[in-house]
Amino acid sequence: MTPLPTLPARSLQDCHTLPQLLAWRSARTPGGEAYRQFDPAAGRWASLSWEQAQARVQHWARAVAANRLPAGARVAILLPNGWDAMSIDQAALATGCVPVPLHAIDNPGSIAFILQDAQVSLLLVAEAQQWERVRDAGLELPHLQQVVLTDPAQPRSSPSLDLPRVSRLADWLAQAPADQPLPPPPGPQDLAAIVYTSGTTGKPKGVMLTHANVMADIKAVLARVTPTPQDVFLSFLPLSHTFERTAGYYLALAAGSCIAYARSVALLAEDLQSQRPTVLISVPRIYERIHAKLQEKLSASPFKQQLFAAAQAVGWRRFRAAQKLSPPPADDAGGWLRHLPWALLRALVARPLLAQLGGRVRVAVSGGAPLSPTIAQCFLGLGLPLLQGYGMTETTPVVSANGLHDNDPATVGRALPGVEVRIGENRELQVRGAIVMKGYWGRPEETAKAIDADGWLGTGDQAEIVDGRIRILGRIKEIIVTSTGEKVPPADLELAIAADPLIEQAFVIGEQRPFIACVVALHDLEWRQLAAELGLPADDPASLQDFRAQRRVLEHIERRCAHFPRYAVPRAVHLVRDAWTIDNGFMTPTLKLKRKPLMAHYSAAIEALYQKR
């Protein structure tokens, strides 16, 4: 393919590849703040301008070029969010290579599989121990030529003729001469990434996304959500997640906004306070955790609970009126406090909550998974401009999103400009447009199954489209069909159940069973309080089988599921205390439940639930 000109494009619309986009941004606002991260040695936050970022990328690109990799070589990135991850991503793109982002907390066997499947030539990883765990997973990696360790504390590597060579970052950068020529830049149809899906039902698949895919999605999102050079994004979702790559990274690049890299999820609350972002790109789990902490604090004061309920109810009614949505059903939440002026309720309740997010968020986007109605009502009612969107890795990923002035949180908004959607067989949502992937890496048969001859991609999600807005009903493969013929989408139920402070996680079951049941992982502190109230020893496994404990948990579940049809409300529960995590194999790196392993692990307990009835 003929490479594009290397001169900066004249406008965003003239940018057709990601290297063009960076060059255009650097030329347009060279002195603007581009990236910010915490410097542990100096004990402060440091910044890069767009001009400095471009120079840094060029330095790294020369090092990539010095490795003399073949055209289109895959470069795997196993790094935390930060300048290094950005630099190698952009350097790989600038040299016509293909980034393969990896999740830093994925298990070594899965990472090794991706390195092997993608035939990766160059791997950047923070620490030698990480690389050693991947190496020791036992898979052959014949294409891997070089491993670069970015942590400056790593020992200096010794020269070796064995492959892969292992080098420290400083040494790897130094080996490239200042006049190292760069290979031709990529064209629009060249690959901009191979992003591996989470693999909930099998081995992960590599989704091939081209520069044209990514640029089309960026431009379409900009037409719906409009960040500016004055905005600050706080980046904490892993860059291996396509949602973060497009909406939290490349979108900010196109807009000229600053990206502040959070230090860690554990320090997220502090980073929100110090960086005071104006744009948040997040998954529902983050909002759920904030909500759960809030409920935990409120539980000690009935008056504060009532005041909070009043503010949320009044704010929710105001929000729906402003968006021209039907008014919510009348209720008595908050009692007489609902009659207080909104200005007072906002000062007492809403502002302190929003202050926890830095106090100046003007748009918060939730994607990657469905947003619980409970969470939406809370944050929107209290004034957080929370927009739900929809997408998947195969669509780069954003298909649709709500807008600030067209926001129905019961839907995932309208399709982005230039994106076609329709409802196919079995109510499946189908998507067509420039954002649809090139295909699955090395799997032409699966590509043909996913995308038909007319270019329509089957999403695997059931949906309905009303007045142009898309409402997701559930995953086709995950829809539970009970023995009585009722169809229940488990994800919606699980979201509602997990919104209760007592419940950390929920796994709903009932396929070809007479009723719905669930397994729940309990929140440790809340469980201890409940056990004490019931006179049960919290650490005794037998307490989880106590009828009174199970009955109380079911009462919590029933309250959370009151808006579901009666047949969808779980009637039996199995209690556990161990959380489901990536490490124990029950969650994917994008925090989705692995249903088959969970079903197998709890098979005996599940059978017992139905035998009791």
N, C-alpha and C positions, 0 to 999 in steps of 0.2 A: 504494500500500500504506500502511496506517495505521502511522505510526512508533511505535516502542516508547517507553515512558516514559523520561525522562532521569534519573530518580532511580536511584542505585546499586541493583543487584540485591541480594537478601538472601543468596543463596548462589551458588556456581558453577553449580549446576543451573538457576538462574533466569537465567543469562546466555545470551542467544541470538544476540548479535552481538558483534563485537570491540570497538566503543566501550563497550558495556555491561561487557565483561570488564575493560577498563582502568579504568573508573570503579569497579567493584567492588573490584579489587585496590588501587587508590589509597585507597579508604575503609577497607579491611580492614587494610592494613599501611602507613600513610602514611609512616612514618619508616624503613621497611626499605630496604636498598640494592637499587636496581633495575638500574641500568646503570653500567658502568665503562669508561672509555677513557683512552688515554694522551694527555696534553696536552704537545705538543712544546715550546710556549713556556715552560711551567713545568718541563718535564723530569720530570714525575711523572704517576701515574695519578690521575684525578679521578672522582668518583662523583655519581650522581643518585639521590635517594630516589624512591619511587613518587609521593609528593605533588609533588615537583619535576618529575618526568617528565610528570605529568598537566598541570601548569601550562604546561610547555614545549609540549606538544601543543596546548593551547588557544590559545596565542599563534600557533602555525603555522596552526591551523585558521582563525583570523580572517583571516590573510593569504590562505589559499585562498579563503575566502568572499568576500573583497574583489575577487577576480578575476571574480566573478559568472559562474562557469561553469554550464553547464546541468546539470540533475539527472543523476547517473550519469556525469558527464564522466570521461574517463580521464586519470590523472596518472602519467606515466612517471618512474621513479626510476633514474637512472644514477649511483649513488653507492657508495663503499666502505661496508662494514659500520660502523656507528657511530651516534652520537646523531642526526645529521642524517637518516640513512636511516630510523631508527625514527620520528623526529618527523614527517617528511612522509608516511610510510606511515599512521601513526595519524591525522594531520590530514586526509588524504584520506578515510579511512574515517569520521571524525567528521562530515564535511560531505556524506556520501552520494556521494562520488566513488569511483572504482575504481582502485586502484593497478595499475600495469603495471610490475613489476620487470624491470630490464634487467641483463644481465651486463656488468660494467665492462670485461672484456677480450674481449668479442665484437667482431667486425669491424664497421666503420662501416656497410657496406651492409646487414648483417643488422639492425642497430639501426634504421636508417632505414626498412627494410621494416616492422618492428614498429610504429614510430611512425605510419606511413601506414596499416597494416592496422587498428590499434586506434583510429584517428582520435583520437590523443592531443591534448589541449588544453593541458596544462601539463607541462613537462619540467624536472626538477631534475638538474643535472649538476655535477661538481666544477669543471672548468676550461673556459675558452673554447676551448682547442685541441680538446678532446673534442667539443664541440658543432660546431665548424667542420668537423671530419672527417666527422661525420654529415651536416651540412648539404650538404657538397660531394659526398656520395654520388650526388646527382643525382635524388633522388626528390621529387615534389611533396608538401608537408605542409600542405595547406590548412586543417586544423583546429587546427594548433598556434598558440596565441595568445601564450604566454609561456614564456621560457626563464630559469631562475634558476641562477646560478653560486654554488656554496656555498663555494668556496675563498676565504678572506678576502684572499688576495694578488691576486685578479683586479682589473683596473682598473675604476674607476667607469664605468658605462655612460652614454651620452649619450641624452637623450630622443629618441624616434623614433616616428613614426606608422606605420612599417612593422611588419608581423607576420612572424615572432613578435618581441615585445619581448624584449630581453635585459637582465637586471638582476642586480646583486649581491644576495646573500641579505639582507644588512643593510638595503638599500634596500627590498627586496620586503617584508620583515617590517614595516618602519617605515611603509609606506603604508597599513596596515590600522589603522583607529581602534580604541581600546580597547573601544568599545561596539559593535563590528561584530557584527551578529546572525548567527547560524549557521543554515543551512538545516536542515530536519528530519533527524534521524538515520536511518540505514538500517534496514530490516527484515530478518528472517532469510533471506528468499529473494532479497534484493538481492545484487549481486555484491560480493565482498570482494577479488577480484583477477582479472586476466586474466594467466595465466602461460604464456609461450610455450615450447612443447616445443623440443628441441634441433635438430630437423630433420636427422636422419642420412640421410634419403633424399629430401629435398626442402625446400620452404619451411616454416619453423616454423608451427605452428598455435597459436592462442590458446585455452588451456583456461580455461573460465569456472567459477570456484569461488565459491560463495555463502557468506554468513556462516554459514548452517546447515551447509554442508559442513565448514567449518573448525572450528566449535564441536563438531560431532559427532566429528571426528577427535581433537581435543584431549582431550575427555572420555574417549574410548575408549583413547587412549594412556596417560592418567593411571591407568587401571585396570590397566595392564600394567607400566608403569614409573612409579615414584612419587617424583618430585623434591619437595623441601621448601624452605621459605624459607631454610634454612641452606646450600643447594647453590649452587655457582658453576659456571655454564656458560662455556666459552670459545668464542666465536663466531668461526669463521674460514672456514666454507663461505659462498659468496656468497648473499646474501638473495634473489637471483633464482632460487635453487634451492628448490623447494617443500619439500624435505626439511628444509632449514635454517629456512624460514619457519615451518613447523608445529612441528617437533621441537626446534629450537634457539632459537626466538623466542617464538611464541605459547604453547608448552608452559610455558616458564619464567615467562611472564606469569601464566598460570593458577595455577602453583604458588607464585608469589611469590619465585622464585629470582633471584639476581643474574646478569646477563649481562655478562661482560668481553669487550670487542671486541678481538680480536688485531690488532696493528699491521699485520702482513702475513704471508704464508706464509713469507717469507724469515726473519722474526724469530719464527716460531712456537716454535722450541725455547726461546728466551729467555722468551717470554710464558708458556709452560707452567711454567717454573721460577718466575717471579715471581708469577703469578696462582694457581698450584696449584689448578686446577679439580677439582671433584668429579664433574662430568658432562661427558663428551665426546660430541659428535654429529659423526660424521665419515663419510667415504667410504673404501672400502678402500685407495685410493691413498695416503692418509696413513700408514696402518699399514704398507703395503708399503715406503714410503720409510724409515720407522724401521727396519724389518727389514733392508732392504738396507744401510743404514749400519752396523747392528750386525754383519752378516755380513762387511762390509768390514773392520771393526776386528778381528774374530775371526780373519780369514785369516792374520794375522801370527803367530799362536801356536797350534800344534796342541793344546797342553794346554788352552788356554782354549776351543777348539772342542769338545774332548771334555767339559770340565766343563759347558759350555753345553748340549750334547746330553744329558748325563746329567740335568741339572736339568729340561730340557724334557720328557724321557721320563718321569721320575718324577712331575712335576707334571701331565702330561697323563693319566697313569693315575689319579692322585688325583682330578682333575677329573671324569673319566668315572665313577668310582665314586661320587662325591658326587651326580652327576646321575642315577645309576642307569642309565647307558648301558652297552652291552656293552664289555668290556675291549678295549684295542687289541691288535693282533697282537704277539706277543713279538718283540723285536729286541734287538740288542746295542749300541744307541746309547749312547755314553758309557762303554762298557766297565765296568771295576771301579768307576768313580766313581758308578755308579747305586746302589751299596750304601751310599753316605754318607747320614747322616740328612737328612731333608727340611729340618729347621730350618737345617742348615748350607748345603745347596744354595740354599735361599731367601735366606739372608744373602749368599752369595757371588755369586749370579747374578740371582735374581728381583728383589730390592730395588733393586739398581743400575739395572736396566732400567726398573722402574716409577718410579724417581726421575726419569727423563728426562721423564716425563709429569706431573711435579709431586709425585708420591709419595702422593697421596690420592684418586685417581680411584676412585669406588665403583661407577660404571656407565659403560661406554663402548658407544655404539650405532654400528653400522656399517650403512649403507644406501646406496641409489643405484646399487649394482652388486653382483655376487656377490663374496663373501669367499672368497679362496683357502683351501683346507684347510691349506696350509702355514702361512699367517699365523694362522689360527684356532688351530692346534695350538700354535704358538709362544707367543702372548700368553695364551691360556687356560691353557696348561700352566705359565706363569710367574706366574699369579695375577691377570691383568687381567680384570675382570668384563665380558667383551666379548659383546654381544648383537647378533645379526644379525636384521635385519628386511627386509620387502619392501613395495614400493609403487610407485606411478607418479604422475606429475603429475595424471592424470585421477581419482585417488582421494584427493587432498588431502594427502599422498600415502600415508599409512601404512595398509596392509591387515593386516599380520601382524607379529608380533615374538616373539622368545624372551623369557623372563623369567629373573630371577636364579636362581630355584630350579626352572626348567623350561627348560633350555638345551641344545638339541641343535644344535651349530654346523653339522651337515650339512644342516640345514633352515633355513627362515626363520620358524620358529615357528608358532604357532596364530593363526588369524584373531582380530582384536580383538573385544571385546564389541560386539554389534550389527551386525557385518559378516558377510554370508553369502558363502561361496565354494563353488564346485563345479567339476567337470571337464567340459568340453563336448567338441564334436567336435575331432578331431585333438589330443586331450589338452590343449586350451587351458584355462587357468585363467580362470574368470569370477567377477566380483565384483558384489554387489548390496548396497545400503545407503545410509544418509544421507551417506556420504563420497563417493559417486560424483558426478562433475561435473555441472553443468547442461548442458554441451555445448561444442562448439567455436565460438568467436566467428565469426559471419558464415558458418558452414559447416554448414547444417542437414543436408545430404545426408551429410556425413562423420559428423555426430553420430548420425544414424539407423543408419549402418553399425556404429558403435562400441557403441551401446546398443540392445538389442532392446526389443520392446514390453512385456516384463515387467520391464524395468529392469536386466537383466544386462549388465554391461560386459565385453566381450572384451578381455583384457589383452595378447594377442599372445604370451604366454609359455606354453610347455608346462610342465606340472607334474604331480605326483602328490601325493595326500593320504593319509598313513599315520598311523593313531592320532591323527588331528586335526592333525598337523603337515604343513606344506606344504613340499615340496621342488621347487625350480625346476629344470627340465631344460634350458631354453634358449629363445631367441627363435624363434618359428615361422618368421619370414622369414629368420632367419640360420642355421637348421639346415643344415649342409652334407650333401648326399646325394652320396656318391661314385658313380662309374660301376659299382661292384660292389654298390651298394644299401645300403651302410652309412650310418647317420645319425650325424653328429658335431656337437655343440654347440660352436662355436668359442670362445665367451667363457670357458668353463671351461678349455679348453686354454691360451688366452692368459694367463689368470691364473696357471696353474701354471708356464708357461714364464717369465713376467716376474718370478717370485719368485726366479729365479737372479740372483746379483749381476752376472754378466757381461752380462745382457740387460736393457736399459732398457724396451723395448716389443716386443710380438709381434703379428703379423697372420697368422692361419691361413687357408689356402685349400685347395680341393679339390673344389669343386662340379663334379659330373660328370667328375671326374678319377679315375685309377686308384688314387691314394693321397693322403694328406694331406701338404702342404708348408707352409712358413711363411716370412715375411719378418720379420727381427728387426733392431731398432735396438740397437746395442751400447752398453754403458756405457763412457764414454771411458777412464777410468782402468784398468778391468779389461781393456779391449781392448788398451791400450798394454802392459800386463803380459803378456798372451798373445802379442802380436806379438813382443815382445822374446824371450820364451821360444822362439818358433819361428824367430827370426832374420829376421823380416820388418819392413820399414819401416812403422810404424803409419800414417803419413800418406799412404802411397801407395795410391790406390784399388785398384790391382791386388792388394794384399795381401788384400782382402776376397774375391777370387776364388780365393785359394790353397786347394787341396784340403785341406791339413792344417788350416788355420784353420776351414774349414767342417766338417771332420770333428770337430774339438774342440768346436765349438759344438753340433753334433748330439749329441755325447756328453752335454753339459750338459742339452740338451733331453730326451734319453731318460731321464736320471735323474729329472728333474722330472716326467716323464709316466709314471713306472713304474706308477702305480696306474690308468692308463687302459687300455682294451682295446688290443691290439697294432695293430689297424687304425686307431686314432685317433692314434697317435704319428707326428709328422712324420718323413718319410724324406728330405726335401731341404730346404735352407735357402738363402735369399738374404740376404747380410749388408749392412747399411747403417749409416752413422754419424750421419746427420741425424735428430734426434728428430721425431716427429709432434706438431704443436702446433695450437692454435687459429689462430695467425697464418698458418701455411702451409696451412690449410684441411683438415687431416687429422684434426682432433678437434673435437668439439662443445664448447660452453662448460661442459658437465657432464662433460667428459673421457671421452667415449665415442668410439671409433674411427669415422670416416666410411668405411665399407667400399667404397662405390662409387668415390669419388675415389682411395682407395688402390689398388684393383684396376686402375683406368685408368692411374694413374701408373706402376705396376710391371708393366704388361701384358707388355712384352717380356721382362723378367727372369723372370716367372712362366712364360711359354711356354718359355723356355730351361730352366727347372728340369725340366719334363716331357719335353722333347726329349732331355735327357741320359740319361733312363732307358729 
